[in-house]
């Protein structure tokens, strides 16, 4: 199976930066700009991993995580945020996230995704 990842972030810059890193590591990359797009993209592409920001417009990452896990309980979702708040991390893990990365996560990204894969 090819490695694929859905990047969910409301920052175009962040999605572009992550896409360049992940494609260089042989990931097929899909993108979504918010939680609503993330749910639709997950259902359409069924990526092997989801890398999702928490703070977004329309539908935040935690709400999108709930919906994705309801749709596919085996979904592998890694939450990320510049907010390293312990309560957010606990809530994301309780909702079914496989891991939580605090931005900036330059050196952590590929090892964490490869470990979950």
N, CA, C and O of each residue as an XYZ file, in Angstrom:
468
protein
N       0.836     -1.180      0.000
C       0.000      0.000      0.000
C       0.886      1.250      0.000
O       1.859      1.323      0.751
N       0.553      2.218     -0.830
C       1.284      3.481     -0.854
C       0.980      4.275      0.402
O      -0.125      4.217      0.941
N       1.980      5.017      0.859
C       1.768      5.897      1.999
C       1.065      7.148      1.492
O       1.519      7.790      0.545
N      -0.039      7.482      2.129
C      -0.745      8.701      1.758
C      -1.110      9.458      3.028
O      -1.356      8.863      4.077
N      -1.138     10.767      2.913
C      -1.471     11.599      4.067
C      -2.374     12.739      3.628
O      -2.178     13.347      2.576
N      -3.362     13.010      4.458
C      -4.244     14.157      4.269
C      -3.763     15.246      5.214
O      -3.780     15.067      6.432
N      -3.335     16.373      4.662
C      -2.904     17.521      5.454
C      -4.107     18.439      5.634
O      -4.713     18.883      4.660
N      -4.443     18.715      6.885
C      -5.584     19.592      7.178
C      -5.075     20.779      7.986
O      -4.710     20.646      9.154
N      -5.059     21.936      7.342
C      -4.576     23.151      8.001
C      -5.170     24.341      7.264
O      -5.247     24.336      6.035
N      -5.589     25.355      8.003
C      -6.170     26.527      7.346
C      -5.118     27.466      6.767
O      -5.456     28.441      6.096
N      -3.851     27.178      7.023
C      -2.766     27.987      6.477
C      -2.257     27.362      5.175
O      -1.727     26.251      5.179
N      -2.419     28.071      4.080
C      -1.917     27.602      2.794
C      -0.402     27.415      2.846
O       0.129     26.446      2.301
N       0.284     28.336      3.497
C       1.735     28.216      3.641
C       2.100     26.902      4.326
O       2.988     26.189      3.859
N       1.427     26.576      5.423
C       1.729     25.353      6.168
C       1.441     24.120      5.324
O       2.236     23.181      5.317
N       0.321     24.107      4.615
C      -0.005     22.955      3.753
C       1.049     22.786      2.662
O       1.474     21.666      2.377
N       1.469     23.887      2.053
C       2.471     23.830      0.987
C       3.805     23.326      1.528
O       4.453     22.482      0.908
N       4.207     23.839      2.668
C       5.469     23.424      3.295
C       5.427     21.934      3.647
O       6.363     21.194      3.341
N       4.345     21.500      4.288
C       4.216     20.083      4.654
C       4.177     19.188      3.417
O       4.780     18.115      3.400
N       3.470     19.632      2.394
C       3.389     18.840      1.168
C       4.771     18.634      0.560
O       5.082     17.536      0.100
N       5.599     19.664      0.550
C       6.939     19.513     -0.033
C       7.775     18.517      0.764
O       8.513     17.723      0.180
N       7.667     18.550      2.079
C       8.417     17.607      2.919
C       7.905     16.182      2.722
O       8.694     15.255      2.542
N       6.603     16.014      2.756
C       6.020     14.675      2.675
C       6.193     14.040      1.298
O       6.440     12.838      1.203
N       6.070     14.819      0.241
C       6.282     14.244     -1.093
C       7.744     13.845     -1.275
O       8.042     12.873     -1.969
N       8.647     14.587     -0.658
C      10.072     14.224     -0.714
C      10.350     12.903      0.016
O      11.358     12.244     -0.240
N       9.448     12.527      0.924
C       9.563     11.257      1.653
C       8.586     10.215      1.102
O       8.202      9.276      1.800
N       8.193     10.396     -0.156
C       7.370      9.432     -0.895
C       5.954      9.242     -0.367
O       5.382      8.160     -0.500
N       5.390     10.276      0.227
C       3.985     10.243      0.608
C       3.158     10.830     -0.527
O       3.558     11.816     -1.147
N       2.023     10.234     -0.794
C       1.025     10.854     -1.663
C       0.247     11.800     -0.757
O      -0.193     11.400      0.321
N       0.071     13.056     -1.181
C      -0.489     14.072     -0.305
C      -1.813     14.605     -0.838
O      -1.951     14.919     -2.020
N      -2.782     14.697      0.068
C      -4.064     15.344     -0.190
C      -4.171     16.504      0.790
O      -3.537     16.491      1.845
N      -4.973     17.507      0.443
C      -5.060     18.700      1.280
C      -6.501     19.082      1.578
O      -7.406     18.843      0.778
N      -6.694     19.687      2.760
C      -7.981     20.271      3.138
C      -7.689     21.519      3.959
O      -6.742     21.544      4.745
N      -8.504     22.556      3.775
C      -8.265     23.844      4.437
C      -9.048     24.009      5.735
O      -8.824     24.974      6.466
N      -9.954     23.092      6.033
C     -10.715     23.179      7.274
C     -11.315     21.811      7.600
O     -11.173     20.857      6.836
N     -11.981     21.736      8.739
C     -12.546     20.470      9.183
C     -13.624     19.913      8.270
O     -13.726     18.698      8.099
N     -14.420     20.781      7.687
C     -15.478     20.328      6.767
C     -14.852     19.666      5.543
O     -15.261     18.578      5.138
N     -13.857     20.332      4.960
C     -13.149     19.747      3.810
C     -12.428     18.457      4.205
O     -12.331     17.524      3.408
N     -11.928     18.413      5.425
C     -11.192     17.227      5.893
C     -12.071     15.984      5.908
O     -11.645     14.909      5.487
N     -13.284     16.133      6.389
C     -14.203     14.994      6.460
C     -14.512     14.488      5.057
O     -14.492     13.282      4.810
N     -14.795     15.402      4.143
C     -15.095     15.020      2.759
C     -13.877     14.381      2.092
O     -14.003     13.370      1.401
N     -12.704     14.968      2.300
C     -11.483     14.438      1.679
C     -11.136     13.069      2.250
O     -10.677     12.196      1.513
N     -11.345     12.866      3.545
C     -11.054     11.564      4.136
C     -11.953     10.492      3.515
O     -11.486      9.411      3.157
N     -13.227     10.798      3.392
C     -14.166      9.838      2.804
C     -13.820      9.541      1.348
O     -13.970      8.405      0.897
N     -13.360     10.546      0.612
C     -13.042     10.384     -0.804
C     -11.733      9.629     -1.024
O     -11.676      8.708     -1.839
N     -10.675     10.019     -0.296
C      -9.339      9.480     -0.563
C      -8.917      8.340      0.358
O      -8.045      7.547      0.003
N      -9.524      8.252      1.530
C      -9.157      7.243      2.527
C      -7.633      7.138      2.703
O      -7.045      6.081      2.474
N      -7.009      8.243      3.110
C      -5.545      8.248      3.273
C      -5.108      7.334      4.408
O      -5.889      7.019      5.306
N      -3.859      6.915      4.358
C      -3.355      6.057      5.427
C      -3.114      6.849      6.709
O      -3.101      6.273      7.797
N      -2.923      8.168      6.591
C      -2.708      9.039      7.746
C      -3.380     10.387      7.525
O      -3.574     10.825      6.391
N      -3.732     11.040      8.638
C      -4.237     12.408      8.593
C      -3.383     13.234      9.543
O      -3.168     12.842     10.691
N      -2.898     14.372      9.069
C      -2.165     15.319      9.893
C      -3.035     16.561      9.985
O      -3.179     17.291      9.004
N      -3.629     16.815     11.176
C      -4.667     17.836     11.273
C      -4.395     18.869     12.363
O      -4.112     18.533     13.513
N      -4.489     20.124     11.966
C      -4.386     21.244     12.898
C      -5.645     21.270     13.766
O      -6.697     20.780     13.355
N      -5.535     21.837     14.955
C      -6.705     21.930     15.826
C      -7.502     23.197     15.566
O      -8.728     23.149     15.464
N      -6.819     24.327     15.458
C      -7.500     25.617     15.363
C      -7.747     25.975     13.901
O      -6.827     26.352     13.175
N      -9.013     25.849     13.482
C      -9.391     26.171     12.098
C     -10.793     26.762     12.084
O     -11.569     26.576     13.022
N     -11.105     27.474     11.013
C     -12.444     28.022     10.823
C     -13.406     26.919     10.391
O     -12.988     25.808     10.068
N     -14.667     27.233     10.391
C     -15.779     26.354      9.999
C     -15.960     25.195     10.967
O     -16.994     25.103     11.630
N     -14.987     24.324     11.058
C     -15.065     23.168     11.955
C     -13.654     22.912     12.456
O     -12.748     22.664     11.661
N     -13.459     22.971     13.776
C     -12.095     22.816     14.285
C     -11.630     21.366     14.189
O     -12.411     20.462     13.893
N     -10.345     21.170     14.446
C      -9.738     19.858     14.287
C     -10.313     18.786     15.199
O     -10.441     17.631     14.794
N     -10.662     19.160     16.433
C     -11.220     18.171     17.349
C     -12.585     17.677     16.867
O     -12.882     16.485     16.941
N     -13.408     18.598     16.374
C     -14.724     18.207     15.849
C     -14.574     17.348     14.591
O     -15.291     16.364     14.413
N     -13.644     17.729     13.731
C     -13.400     16.929     12.521
C     -12.858     15.550     12.891
O     -13.220     14.553     12.267
N     -11.993     15.490     13.903
C     -11.468     14.211     14.378
C     -12.609     13.295     14.805
O     -12.638     12.122     14.435
N     -13.549     13.829     15.583
C     -14.714     13.036     16.017
C     -15.446     12.440     14.821
O     -15.768     11.252     14.811
N     -15.705     13.269     13.815
C     -16.453     12.820     12.632
C     -15.677     11.768     11.842
O     -16.255     10.784     11.381
N     -14.387     11.973     11.690
C     -13.566     11.011     10.940
C     -13.533      9.670     11.667
O     -13.647      8.620     11.034
N     -13.377      9.696     12.991
C     -13.350      8.457     13.775
C     -14.712      7.764     13.748
O     -14.773      6.535     13.729
N     -15.798      8.527     13.745
C     -17.139      7.926     13.607
C     -17.258      7.220     12.264
O     -17.808      6.122     12.179
N     -16.738      7.857     11.210
C     -16.790      7.287      9.863
C     -15.890      6.066      9.745
O     -16.260      5.061      9.137
N     -14.686      6.168     10.343
C     -13.702      5.088     10.250
C     -12.946      4.976     11.580
O     -11.963      5.687     11.791
N     -13.391      4.096     12.471
C     -12.740      3.960     13.778
C     -11.253      3.585     13.707
O     -10.525      3.770     14.682
N     -10.805      3.067     12.579
C      -9.397      2.700     12.452
C      -8.544      3.824     11.849
O      -7.361      3.618     11.576
N      -9.129      5.004     11.641
C      -8.395      6.139     11.068
C      -7.192      6.492     11.926
O      -7.262      6.483     13.155
N      -6.089      6.801     11.260
C      -4.850      7.198     11.941
C      -4.691      8.703     11.797
O      -4.276      9.204     10.752
N      -5.028      9.411     12.865
C      -5.017     10.871     12.847
C      -3.987     11.386     13.843
O      -3.990     11.000     15.012
N      -3.113     12.258     13.369
C      -2.142     12.934     14.218
C      -2.569     14.396     14.283
O      -2.657     15.067     13.255
N      -2.832     14.881     15.475
C      -3.239     16.264     15.658
C      -1.999     17.127     15.846
O      -0.993     16.676     16.395
N      -2.080     18.370     15.385
C      -0.966     19.283     15.575
C      -1.505     20.672     15.879
O      -2.570     21.069     15.408
N      -0.739     21.390     16.676
C      -1.147     22.733     17.040
C       0.031     23.493     17.615
O       0.967     22.899     18.151
N      -0.020     24.798     17.502
C       0.989     25.623     18.158
C       0.617     25.803     19.627
O       1.384     26.356     20.416
N      -0.558     25.331     19.971
C      -1.021     25.400     21.352
C      -0.666     24.099     22.054
O      -1.331     23.082     21.852
N       0.365     24.121     22.868
C       0.790     22.915     23.562
C       0.052     22.722     24.871
O       0.653     22.343     25.877
N      -1.248     22.980     24.866
C      -2.025     22.883     26.089
C      -2.338     21.426     26.417
O      -2.845     20.675     25.584
N      -2.024     21.058     27.632
C      -2.199     19.680     28.073
C      -3.633     19.192     27.868
O      -3.839     18.055     27.443
N      -4.629     20.035     28.165
C      -6.031     19.620     28.036
C      -6.403     19.287     26.580
O      -7.142     18.334     26.331
N      -5.890     20.074     25.621
C      -6.155     19.787     24.203
C      -5.548     18.449     23.795
O      -6.161     17.676     23.058
N      -4.345     18.186     24.280
C      -3.675     16.927     23.958
C      -4.469     15.758     24.513
O      -4.702     14.774     23.810
N      -4.885     15.857     25.760
C      -5.668     14.788     26.391
C      -6.973     14.577     25.638
O      -7.350     13.439     25.357
N      -7.668     15.665     25.309
C      -8.943     15.546     24.601
C      -8.766     14.894     23.233
O      -9.557     14.032     22.850
N      -7.732     15.302     22.493
C      -7.486     14.726     21.166
C      -7.218     13.233     21.264
O      -7.732     12.457     20.459
N      -6.422     12.827     22.237
C      -6.106     11.401     22.396
C      -7.348     10.611     22.825
O      -7.544      9.482     22.377
N      -8.177     11.190     23.679
C      -9.421     10.524     24.094
C     -10.368     10.338     22.905
O     -11.092      9.346     22.829
N     -10.354     11.295     21.987
C     -11.230     11.229     20.818
C     -10.730     10.250     19.757
O     -11.455      9.944     18.810
N      -9.501      9.759     19.906
C      -9.007      8.765     18.967
C      -7.765      9.144     18.185
O      -7.320      8.376     17.332
N      -7.194     10.312     18.455
C      -5.948     10.681     17.772
C      -4.848      9.702     18.171
O      -4.801      9.238     19.310
N      -3.969      9.394     17.229
C      -2.865      8.469     17.488
C      -1.674      9.174     18.126
O      -0.869      8.546     18.814
N      -1.565     10.487     17.895
C      -0.460     11.255     18.468
C      -0.816     12.732     18.382
O      -1.816     13.109     17.771
N       0.013     13.558     18.999
C      -0.191     15.003     19.020
C       1.182     15.648     18.885
O       2.090     15.334     19.654
N       1.342     16.539     17.925
C       2.607     17.219     17.696
C       2.405     18.711     17.941
O       1.438     19.303     17.461
N       3.325     19.311     18.693
C       3.278     20.750     18.934
C       4.158     21.441     17.899
O       5.323     21.084     17.725
N       3.588     22.442     17.207
C       4.343     23.209     16.213
C       5.360     24.095     16.923
O       5.071     24.561     18.025
N       6.515     24.348     16.360
C       7.010     23.785     15.107
C       7.542     22.380     15.339
O       8.131     22.097     16.382
N       7.335     21.511     14.376
C       7.691     20.098     14.551
C       8.627     19.619     13.454
O       8.505     18.491     12.977
N       9.552     20.465     13.057
C      10.440     20.205     11.928
C      11.069     18.804     11.953
O      10.919     18.042     10.998
N      11.761     18.468     13.027
C      12.491     17.197     13.063
C      11.634     16.008     13.498
O      12.017     14.856     13.291
N      10.490     16.284     14.094
C       9.643     15.215     14.621
C       8.719     14.587     13.588
O       8.328     13.429     13.736
N       8.369     15.318     12.562
C       7.276     14.944     11.673
C       7.433     13.568     11.030
O       6.597     12.694     11.255
N       8.455     13.359     10.258
C       8.600     12.100      9.512
C       8.753     10.905     10.456
O       8.087      9.893     10.238
N       9.598     10.969     11.498
C       9.674      9.816     12.403
C       8.343      9.468     13.059
O       8.025      8.290     13.224
N       7.567     10.473     13.432
C       6.266     10.192     14.055
C       5.320      9.555     13.046
O       4.670      8.559     13.361
N       5.230     10.108     11.842
C       4.334      9.540     10.835
C       4.762      8.133     10.434
O       3.918      7.252     10.276
N       6.065      7.914     10.269
C       6.549      6.578      9.912
C       6.260      5.569     11.017
O       5.976      4.405     10.735
N       6.331      6.003     12.262
C       6.065      5.119     13.393
C       4.595      4.710     13.453
O       4.283      3.568     13.790
N       3.698      5.629     13.129
C       2.262      5.338     13.144
C       1.876      4.451     11.978
O       1.011      3.586     12.113
N       2.501      4.654     10.850
C       2.241      3.896      9.628
C       2.484      2.435      9.910
O       2.327      1.600      9.020
